[in-house]
Amino acid sequence: MMTLLERIQKIPIGYSEVYYKQVKYGVTKSEFNQGKSYKIYAKELGGTHFISLNYYCTSTNEFLKPCEMPAEDVRHFLENYLLIPYHLENE
């Protein structure tokens, strides 16, 4: 099983789309500090649900910082999203 950091790194920088719970989400990912911190915001397309988080890596630890939501919701999203390959989006 992949770690949360590996799942975060699989999401491309900038905008992409994923499926989560069989619903399409638009995801924006920013990377800071040479890959030591990330900001992710995912919004249900055509809906109101969203996921928002920051993730920080230090020399000794990693920290998941959800934004205004339970950490369990963020973890579930990261562990279960399905990235939509770009070539499939444009067919």
Secondary structure as GFF3:
##gff-version 3
##sequence-region A 1 91
A	DSSP	alpha_helix	4	10	.	.	.	ID=ss1
A	DSSP	beta_strand	14	20	.	.	.	ID=ss2
A	DSSP	beta_strand	23	32	.	.	.	ID=ss3
A	DSSP	three_ten_helix	33	35	.	.	.	ID=ss4
A	DSSP	beta_strand	37	44	.	.	.	ID=ss5
A	DSSP	beta_strand	50	57	.	.	.	ID=ss6
A	DSSP	beta_strand	62	66	.	.	.	ID=ss7
A	DSSP	alpha_helix	71	80	.	.	.	ID=ss8
A	DSSP	beta_strand	82	83	.	.	.	ID=ss9
A	DSSP	alpha_helix	86	89	.	.	.	ID=ss10
###
